[in-house]
Amino acid sequence: MPRLTPTGLRSRTGRSDRLGFGVPAYAHPLLAPSEWAELARPGTPLHWVALNVSRGPGTRPDPLYTEAVGRLREAAVPVIGVLDSRHGDRPFAQLVSDAHHYLEWYGVDGFYLERAPTEREGVSDCRRVTTTLRALLGADGDGDGGDGHIVLGHGSHPYPGYAEVADQLVTFCGPWTDYRWSEAPQWTAGYPPERFCHLVHGVPAPHLDNAMRIARWQGAATVFFTDRSDHAAWEGLPGYWGEVSRLVRRRPSDD
């Protein structure tokens, strides 16, 4: 199955730091059909959509997810499967098994390792996981072992070595009240914006422009801002989805 190149993100032959969305789509299509349909709307500035059936692919294929993912693929939107790393404590075999199921059931274009470790000691094991995931993606695609998109969902800035084992790091995942005062460590300046993602919940609509400026100042090309909060933050699109989509489409890459 051919892989999709995440729109606006680094391909194997080029790069772009155009601002776009990485959407953690954790709501079941039965509960949020209009929101899944919105993600497949042409022209939406999406870098990827993260598929999370049940902190992984679930125990069997879900036809509603299959249909929703199919619509995204028709719209050329990359879909990446969420794998729960449990801060590096998840057994390797379980991660690989879940990855196989994502590929077999939903034909994903990459993987999002949720709760990825952040400490230096975890880099080696994390590299083993991401190398295996790339091999699986290559075997399921054109066989070159270099396809797919791997995101490490740290949620905070990790040890810098993690930047060498994945395509993208989620270096902020949390509330607006923390994000508005956050800072990026100096080492991140050595990498292009396409390597970083920020997921921020509880963002009031009047502060969207400010949130985007913070993302650009800190060098993150992939973002998701929502007015939802806490446990429901990723259970649907924000109430201002149309507005924030228009803002991102209008914002130049070098703002």
N, C-alpha and C positions, 0 to 999 in steps of 0.2 A: 504494500500500500504506500503510495507516494506521500511524503510528509509536506505539511504546509510550512511556509516560512513566516514566522510571526511578523505581522505588519509593523514596519517602522523599527524593528529590532535588528540586531546584528545577524546577517546571514554569514555563510562560510566564506563569502567573497567580498563583503563590504560591511558598512556600518551606518547607523543613523541614530541620532539622539532625539528624534521627534517624540514629543510627549504623547502618551496614549494610556489606555486603561489595561490593568490586569485585574480581572474580576473574579473574586472567590464566590462562585455560584453554588451555594450550599443549600438552597431551597429546592425541594423536589418539584419537578415539572407539573405534577398534579396540583400542588399548592400555589405555584406561581407561573401559570402558563403564559400570561401576557408578558412577564418579565423575561422569560426564556425567548419568547418570540422577539422581544425588543433587542436582545443581544445579537440576533441574526439579521437585524435591519441593515441594509447596505449603507455604507458610509460612516458607520459608527467607528470611532478611533480606538479599536481594540488591539492590544498586543497579544493577549491570550485570555481564555476563560478556564478557570480551574474547576474541574469536575470532582465533586466529593459526594459519593453515594452514601457512605457510612464510615467516615474516616478511612476510606479506601473504596474499593470497587463493589463492596457488598458480597453476598454469598452466591448470587446468581444474576444473570443479565436482567435488567429492568427495561421492558420495551418502551416505557415513556422516556427514559434517559436516552435510549438508542435513537428514538425519533428526534429528540431535542438536539442531540449531538449531530445527527445527520443534517439538520437544518443549518447548524453552525458551519459544518464542513462545506455545505453548498454555498454559504456566504464567504468562504475562504477565511474563517475565523479559527485560529489554532486552539485546540482543546488539550489541556494537560491534566493528568490524573493525580489527585491528591493521595500521597502516601504518608501515614503518620509515623514519623521517625522516633517519637517519644524521647526527644533530646539525645538521640544516639543510642538509646537502650533497646530499640526494637530489633529482634533477631533478624539477621541478614536473610535467612531463608523465607521468612514471612514477607519481607519487603519485596523480594524477587517474585514470590508467588502472587502477591497482589498486582505487581507490575504486569505479569503475564496475563492475568485476568483483565486488566484494563485494556491491554492490546487486543486480546481475543474478543472481548465483548463490545468494546467501544472504539477501537482503532485510534487511540489517543496519539497526539503529536509530541508528547513529552511528559514530564513528571514534575510535581511540586512536592518537595519533602517538607511537610508541615512539622513544626517543632524540631527543626534541625538543630544540632548542637552548635555551640558558639565557642567553646574552649579549644585551645591549641591541641590538647591531647586527642580530640575527636577528628582531626583532619584526615588522618590516615584511613580510619574506618569509613569516613564519609567519601573519600576518594574511591575506595573499593566499591561502595554502593553506586556512585554516579558512573563509574567506568562500566559496571555491569549493566546499568540502565541504558547507557549509550549503545552497548553491544546488542541489547534486546531490541532497541529502536532500529538499529541498523539492520539486524536480521529480519525484522518485520517490514522494513522499507526496501531500500535498494542495496542493502548489504555492505555499505561502506563503513558502518560503525560510527559515522559522524553526524547522523541525522538527529532531529528532535531538539527539544529545548528543556533544559534542566534548571529548575528554580529551587534554591534553598531558602525555606521559610524560617529564618532565624528569629525575626521579630525585633531584633536589635543588632547593633554593629558587632560582628563576631571577630575572632582572630583573623588578621588579614589573609592568611593562607587559604581560607575558604574561597576566596575570589578566583583561585586557580583551578578549582575542581568543579565549577558549575558555570552556566551561562549568565545566571542572574542571582543576586542575593536580595532577600527582603530584609532591609536593615531598619525598618520601622514598621511595627504593627501594634496599634494602640489608639488611645483617645486623643482627640484634638487638644484637650487641656495640657497634655504632655508634648504633643507635636509642635505646638506653637512656640515652645521654648527649647526645642531640641537643637542639637548641633551634630555635624558629621566630623569624625576624626580625620586628621590630615591625610592618612594613607589612602582614603577614598579618592582623593584628587588625582591619583595616579591611574585611575580607570575611567573609561567613558561613561556617560550617564546611562547608556543602555544596560549597564551591568547592575543597576540598582532599582529597587522597587519599594514604594511606601504605601501601606494600607492604613488608612486613618478613619476612625469612626467618630460619631458625635460631632461632625463638622457643621456648624450653622451655615445656612445659605449665604448670609452676608459676608462670610469669611472665606468663600471659595477662592477668590482671587489671591488672597493672602496665602492660603494653603498651597496653591500652585506655585507662588513665588518661593515659598520655603523649599518645595521639592526641587525647583530649578537651582536655587542657591546651594542646596546640598548635593546636587548632581544626580538626581533620580529621574529617569525618563519614563518609567512606568508607575502609575499611581492608581489608587482607588479611594475616593472620598465619599463618605455616606453620612447622612443625618441619623441613621440607625445607631443604636448603642449596645454595648456589652454583648450578652449572649446572642442577641438577634442581629448583630452587626452585619453578618454575611448571609442572612436569610432572605435577601431580596435586594433589589436596586433601591437607591436613595429616592426620596420623594422629588428631588430636583434633578433627576437623571437627564432629562431633556436639556435643562439649563447647563449643567456641567459638561455635557457632551458638546454643546455649542461652544463653550468657553475653550475646551481643549482643541477643537477643530480650528479655532481662530488663532490660537497662540502659536507664534513662531518658535522654531526649535532653539533659537539662540536668545530667547527672552531671559 
